[in-house]
Amino acid sequence: MADECDVVVIGGGAAGLSGALMLARARRSVVVIDAGEPRNAPAEGVHGLLGLDGTRPGELLERGREEVRGYGGRILRGTVRSVARVEGWFVVERSVPGGVGGRPPTSDRSGGAGVRARRVLVTTGLADELPDVPGLRDRWGRDVLHCPYCHGWEVRDRAIGVLGGGPFSVHQALLFRQWSDDIVYFSHTAPPDGEQAEELAARGVRVVDGKVESLEVTGDRLAGVRPAGGDVVARDALVVSPRMVARAGFLEGLGLRPVEHPSGAGTHVPADAAGRTEVPGVWVAGNVTDLMAQVGAAAAAGALAAVQINADLVAEETRDAVARRGFSAASEARNCERVLGDRRHGL
């Protein structure tokens, strides 16, 4: 038999665990389904998060899981395959990772069955599609970076390259110039136009034309960038612009599909400021809807969505309670008027 709960949270990152924590504290039954593949896993630490700056991503999530469990929430491992609406319930089907002898992990008490919920909070984040340059993926999250606010301090005053390849590549070069005066812009697939070239020159950013062929790595550290047909340019870090793609294909059964983000940087699931989607009962939070959200912003969005979900459930429960009660002063007055006319009592 499928598990039943008030809310199923799909995705156990900062947004999902924050939302689950808020809901569990509101005495809601909550199930979090998490594939265990956080986007920031390669990073050494989470930065810019007040009170927790530098905390390793895995440690932060484990703390969050323990807090959710402490209020009665459940954490299930697995990858969601589909979500459907059946007789007023959201039915979530998932693939369960195998344990010893192919059995589900002992912590997964659902036995691999689906989960039925009254509401859904999707916080699955996004996938980074990196440029097709040999060696790039292996360095991702270490010395191949994308966000100056996440990694800029760690590479301050060092030789930094920026790989042209997205709508924000030149902007990235200008941003990272705040942290170092040794910035090289590799045009690759996004050569700067006239105005952009003027901006880069004005900020002392050197431009290397042509496509990048590969990375040079020495002793498990980035040593340089090799342009096609050219010499290696020594660099300590390389900044890239990945295409960010929302992990939300499992929502197609509800008619909810990711669309192109207005920035052109990838796809997202549109929602209002509180995370409410166009499908009643389904909320989103974190990078699955906000491509630029850092950990703190994602956690805040998860909490905000949870508050709205709880309010929505309270409103539904109140309507149901009124309907079951079957009495109100207004309805009693109408009945008296029909039966007694002018002889009705004061109700």
C-alpha positions as CSV (number, residue, x, y, z in Angstrom):
1,M,0.0,0.0,0.0
2,A,1.3,3.5,-0.8
3,D,2.4,5.8,1.9
4,E,-0.1,8.7,2.5
5,C,0.9,12.1,3.7
6,D,-0.1,15.7,3.7
7,V,2.8,16.8,1.6
8,V,5.4,15.0,-0.5
9,V,8.6,17.0,-1.1
10,I,10.5,15.9,-4.2
11,G,14.1,16.8,-3.8
12,G,16.2,16.9,-0.6
13,G,18.5,19.9,-1.1
14,A,18.4,23.1,0.8
15,A,15.0,24.2,-0.6
16,G,13.3,20.8,0.0
17,L,14.6,20.2,3.5
18,S,13.8,23.8,4.5
19,G,10.2,23.3,3.3
20,A,9.9,19.9,4.9
21,L,11.2,21.3,8.2
22,M,8.6,24.2,8.2
23,L,5.8,21.7,7.3
24,A,6.8,19.2,9.9
25,R,6.9,21.9,12.6
26,A,3.4,22.8,11.5
27,R,2.4,19.2,12.4
28,R,2.0,18.2,8.8
29,S,2.9,14.6,7.7
30,V,5.7,15.1,5.3
31,V,7.7,12.7,3.1
32,V,10.9,13.9,1.4
33,I,12.0,11.8,-1.7
34,D,15.7,12.5,-2.5
35,A,17.9,10.9,-5.1
36,G,21.0,11.9,-3.2
37,E,22.7,13.8,-6.0
38,P,23.0,17.4,-4.9
39,R,24.2,19.9,-7.5
40,N,26.8,21.4,-5.3
41,A,28.3,18.0,-4.2
42,P,31.7,18.7,-5.8
43,A,32.2,22.0,-3.9
44,E,34.4,22.1,-0.8
45,G,32.0,24.3,1.1
46,V,28.8,26.3,1.0
47,H,29.6,30.0,1.1
48,G,27.6,33.2,1.8
49,L,25.3,31.3,4.2
50,L,25.2,33.2,7.4
51,G,26.4,31.2,10.4
52,L,27.3,28.2,8.2
53,D,29.8,29.7,5.8
54,G,32.3,27.0,4.6
55,T,30.1,24.1,5.7
56,R,30.6,21.1,3.4
57,P,27.5,20.5,1.3
58,G,27.0,16.9,2.6
59,E,27.3,18.0,6.2
60,L,24.7,20.8,5.7
61,L,22.2,18.4,4.2
62,E,22.7,15.7,6.8
63,R,22.0,18.3,9.5
64,G,18.9,19.3,7.6
65,R,17.7,15.7,7.3
66,E,18.2,15.1,11.1
67,E,16.2,18.2,11.9
68,V,13.3,17.1,9.6
69,R,13.3,13.7,11.2
70,G,13.3,15.3,14.6
71,Y,9.9,16.7,13.9
72,G,8.5,13.5,12.5
73,G,9.3,14.0,8.8
74,R,10.4,11.0,6.7
75,I,13.3,10.9,4.2
76,L,13.1,8.3,1.5
77,R,15.8,7.6,-1.0
78,G,14.9,7.3,-4.6
79,T,14.4,9.0,-8.0
80,V,10.8,10.1,-8.8
81,R,9.6,8.7,-12.1
82,S,6.2,10.3,-12.4
83,V,3.5,12.3,-10.6
84,A,-0.2,11.8,-11.4
85,R,-3.5,13.0,-10.0
86,V,-5.7,10.1,-9.0
87,E,-9.0,10.6,-7.1
88,G,-7.9,13.8,-5.4
89,W,-4.5,12.5,-4.5
90,F,-1.1,13.2,-6.0
91,V,0.5,9.7,-6.7
92,V,4.2,9.8,-6.8
93,E,6.1,6.8,-8.2
94,R,9.8,6.4,-7.7
95,S,12.7,4.1,-8.4
96,V,14.3,2.8,-5.1
97,P,18.0,2.3,-4.9
98,G,19.0,-1.3,-4.1
99,G,20.6,-2.2,-0.8
100,V,22.3,-5.4,0.3
101,G,21.4,-8.3,-2.0
102,G,19.4,-5.9,-4.1
103,R,16.9,-5.2,-1.3
104,P,15.7,-1.6,-0.6
105,P,17.7,0.2,2.2
106,T,16.4,-0.6,5.7
107,S,15.7,3.1,6.3
108,D,13.2,3.1,3.4
109,R,10.1,1.8,5.1
110,S,7.8,2.2,2.1
111,G,9.1,-1.0,0.5
112,G,9.4,0.7,-2.8
113,A,5.7,1.6,-3.1
114,G,4.4,4.9,-4.3
115,V,3.6,7.9,-2.1
116,R,0.1,9.5,-2.1
117,A,0.0,13.2,-1.0
118,R,-2.5,16.0,-0.8
119,R,0.1,18.6,-2.0
120,V,3.4,18.5,-3.8
121,L,6.5,20.6,-3.3
122,V,9.1,20.2,-6.1
123,T,12.7,21.2,-5.2
124,T,14.7,19.0,-7.5
125,G,17.0,21.8,-8.7
126,L,18.7,21.7,-12.0
127,A,21.4,20.0,-14.1
128,D,24.4,21.9,-15.4
129,E,25.1,21.2,-19.1
130,L,28.8,22.1,-19.4
131,P,30.6,23.2,-22.6
132,D,32.1,20.3,-24.6
133,V,35.7,20.9,-23.7
134,P,37.9,17.9,-22.7
135,G,38.7,17.9,-19.0
136,L,36.1,20.4,-18.0
137,R,33.7,18.0,-16.2
138,D,36.4,16.5,-14.1
139,R,37.3,19.9,-12.7
140,W,33.8,21.1,-12.2
141,G,33.1,22.6,-8.7
142,R,36.8,22.7,-7.9
143,D,38.9,25.0,-10.2
144,V,36.2,25.1,-13.0
145,L,33.6,27.5,-11.5
146,H,30.6,29.6,-12.4
147,C,29.6,31.9,-9.5
148,P,31.8,34.6,-8.1
149,Y,29.7,34.9,-5.0
150,C,30.2,31.1,-4.3
151,H,33.9,30.8,-5.3
152,G,35.3,34.3,-5.9
153,W,37.0,34.7,-2.5
154,E,38.7,31.3,-2.9
155,V,40.4,32.3,-6.2
156,R,41.1,36.0,-5.3
157,D,44.2,37.5,-6.7
158,R,44.9,34.4,-8.9
159,A,45.1,33.9,-12.7
160,I,41.5,33.4,-13.8
161,G,40.1,32.5,-17.2
162,V,36.6,33.0,-18.4
163,L,35.2,30.7,-21.2
164,G,32.9,32.4,-23.6
165,G,29.9,30.3,-24.2
166,G,26.7,31.7,-22.7
167,P,24.7,34.9,-22.5
168,F,26.4,35.9,-19.3
169,S,30.0,35.1,-20.2
170,V,31.2,38.7,-20.6
171,H,29.3,39.7,-17.5
172,Q,31.1,36.9,-15.6
173,A,34.4,38.3,-16.7
174,L,33.5,41.7,-15.5
175,L,32.3,40.3,-12.2
176,F,35.4,38.2,-11.5
177,R,37.5,41.3,-12.2
178,Q,36.3,42.4,-8.7
179,W,38.3,39.5,-7.2
180,S,41.4,39.5,-9.4
181,D,43.2,41.9,-11.8
182,D,44.5,38.9,-13.9
183,I,41.5,37.9,-16.0
184,V,41.6,36.4,-19.5
185,Y,38.5,36.1,-21.6
186,F,38.6,33.1,-24.0
187,S,36.1,33.9,-26.8
188,H,35.5,30.2,-27.6
189,T,31.9,30.2,-28.9
190,A,30.9,33.7,-27.7
191,P,33.3,36.4,-29.0
192,P,32.5,39.8,-27.5
193,D,30.8,42.4,-29.7
194,G,32.1,45.9,-30.1
195,E,30.6,47.3,-26.9
196,Q,31.6,44.3,-24.9
197,A,35.1,44.4,-26.2
198,E,35.4,48.0,-25.1
199,E,34.1,47.1,-21.6
200,L,36.6,44.3,-21.2
201,A,39.5,46.4,-22.4
202,A,38.5,49.2,-20.1
203,R,38.6,46.8,-17.1
204,G,42.0,45.3,-18.2
205,V,40.6,42.0,-19.3
206,R,42.6,40.4,-22.0
207,V,40.8,38.6,-24.8
208,V,42.1,35.4,-26.5
209,D,40.3,34.6,-29.7
210,G,39.4,31.2,-31.1
211,K,37.9,28.0,-29.6
212,V,39.4,26.3,-26.6
213,E,40.8,22.9,-27.3
214,S,41.4,21.5,-23.8
215,L,42.6,22.1,-20.3
216,E,46.0,21.5,-18.9
217,V,46.1,19.8,-15.5
218,T,49.2,19.2,-13.4
219,G,49.1,17.3,-10.1
220,D,45.3,17.3,-10.0
221,R,45.3,21.1,-10.3
222,L,44.3,23.3,-13.3
223,A,47.5,24.7,-14.8
224,G,46.2,26.3,-18.0
225,V,43.9,26.6,-21.0
226,R,44.9,25.5,-24.5
227,P,43.3,27.4,-27.4
228,A,43.1,25.5,-30.7
229,G,46.3,26.0,-32.5
230,G,47.8,28.1,-29.8
231,D,50.0,28.0,-26.7
232,V,48.7,27.1,-23.3
233,V,47.6,30.2,-21.3
234,A,48.5,29.6,-17.7
235,R,45.4,29.8,-15.4
236,D,44.6,28.8,-11.9
237,A,40.8,28.7,-12.4
238,L,38.4,28.7,-15.3
239,V,34.9,30.3,-15.2
240,V,32.2,28.8,-17.4
241,S,28.5,29.4,-18.2
242,P,26.7,26.1,-18.0
243,R,23.2,25.8,-19.5
244,M,21.0,25.2,-16.5
245,V,18.2,22.7,-17.1
246,A,15.4,22.1,-14.6
247,R,15.0,18.6,-13.3
248,A,11.3,18.3,-13.7
249,G,10.5,15.8,-16.5
250,F,8.5,13.7,-14.1
251,L,5.8,16.5,-13.9
252,E,4.7,15.9,-17.5
253,G,1.8,13.7,-16.4
254,L,0.3,16.8,-14.7
255,G,0.8,18.9,-17.8
256,L,3.6,20.9,-16.1
257,R,6.7,21.3,-18.2
258,P,9.8,23.4,-17.9
259,V,10.1,26.3,-20.2
260,E,12.9,28.6,-21.4
261,H,14.0,31.0,-18.7
262,P,13.6,34.7,-19.8
263,S,17.4,35.1,-19.3
264,G,18.2,32.5,-21.9
265,A,20.4,30.7,-19.4
266,G,18.3,27.5,-19.4
267,T,14.9,26.1,-18.5
268,H,12.8,26.4,-15.3
269,V,9.3,25.7,-14.0
270,P,7.4,29.0,-13.8
271,A,5.7,30.0,-10.5
272,D,4.5,33.0,-8.6
273,A,6.5,34.7,-5.9
274,A,5.4,32.1,-3.3
275,G,6.2,29.1,-5.6
276,R,2.6,28.3,-6.7
277,T,2.5,26.7,-10.2
278,E,-0.3,26.7,-12.7
279,V,-1.3,23.2,-11.5
280,P,-3.4,23.5,-8.3
281,G,-1.7,21.8,-5.4
282,V,1.8,21.8,-6.9
283,W,4.5,24.3,-5.6
284,V,8.1,24.7,-6.6
285,A,11.1,26.2,-4.8
286,G,14.8,26.6,-5.3
287,N,16.8,26.3,-8.6
288,V,14.1,24.3,-10.3
289,T,12.3,27.6,-10.7
290,D,14.9,30.2,-9.8
291,L,18.1,29.4,-11.8
292,M,20.2,32.0,-9.9
293,A,19.2,31.1,-6.3
294,Q,22.1,30.3,-4.0
295,V,21.7,28.0,-1.0
296,G,20.3,30.7,1.4
297,A,17.8,31.9,-1.2
298,A,16.7,28.4,-2.1
299,A,16.2,27.5,1.6
300,A,14.1,30.7,2.1
301,A,12.0,29.9,-0.9
302,G,11.4,26.4,0.4
303,A,10.2,27.8,3.7
304,L,7.9,30.4,2.0
305,A,6.4,27.7,-0.2
306,A,5.8,25.5,2.8
307,V,3.9,28.3,4.6
308,Q,1.7,28.8,1.6
309,I,1.0,25.0,1.3
310,N,0.0,24.8,5.0
311,A,-2.3,27.8,4.6
312,D,-3.8,26.1,1.5
313,L,-4.4,22.9,3.5
314,V,-5.9,24.8,6.4
315,A,-8.4,26.5,4.0
316,E,-9.4,23.2,2.5
317,E,-9.8,21.6,5.9
318,T,-11.9,24.5,7.1
319,R,-14.2,24.3,4.1
320,D,-14.6,20.6,4.7
321,A,-15.4,21.1,8.4
322,V,-18.1,23.7,7.6
323,A,-19.6,21.3,5.0
324,R,-19.7,18.4,7.5
325,R,-21.2,20.6,10.2
326,G,-24.1,21.5,7.9
327,F,-25.3,24.4,10.1
328,S,-24.9,28.2,10.0
329,A,-27.0,31.1,11.2
330,A,-27.7,32.2,7.6
331,S,-28.9,28.7,6.5
332,E,-31.1,28.4,9.7
333,A,-32.7,31.9,8.9
334,R,-33.5,30.8,5.4
335,N,-35.1,27.6,6.6
336,C,-37.1,29.4,9.2
337,E,-38.4,31.9,6.6
338,R,-39.5,29.1,4.2
339,V,-41.3,27.2,7.0
340,L,-42.7,29.9,9.3
341,G,-42.8,33.0,7.1
342,D,-43.8,36.0,9.3
343,R,-44.1,33.7,12.4
344,R,-40.3,32.8,12.3
345,H,-38.1,33.3,15.4
346,G,-35.2,35.7,15.7
347,L,-32.5,33.6,14.1
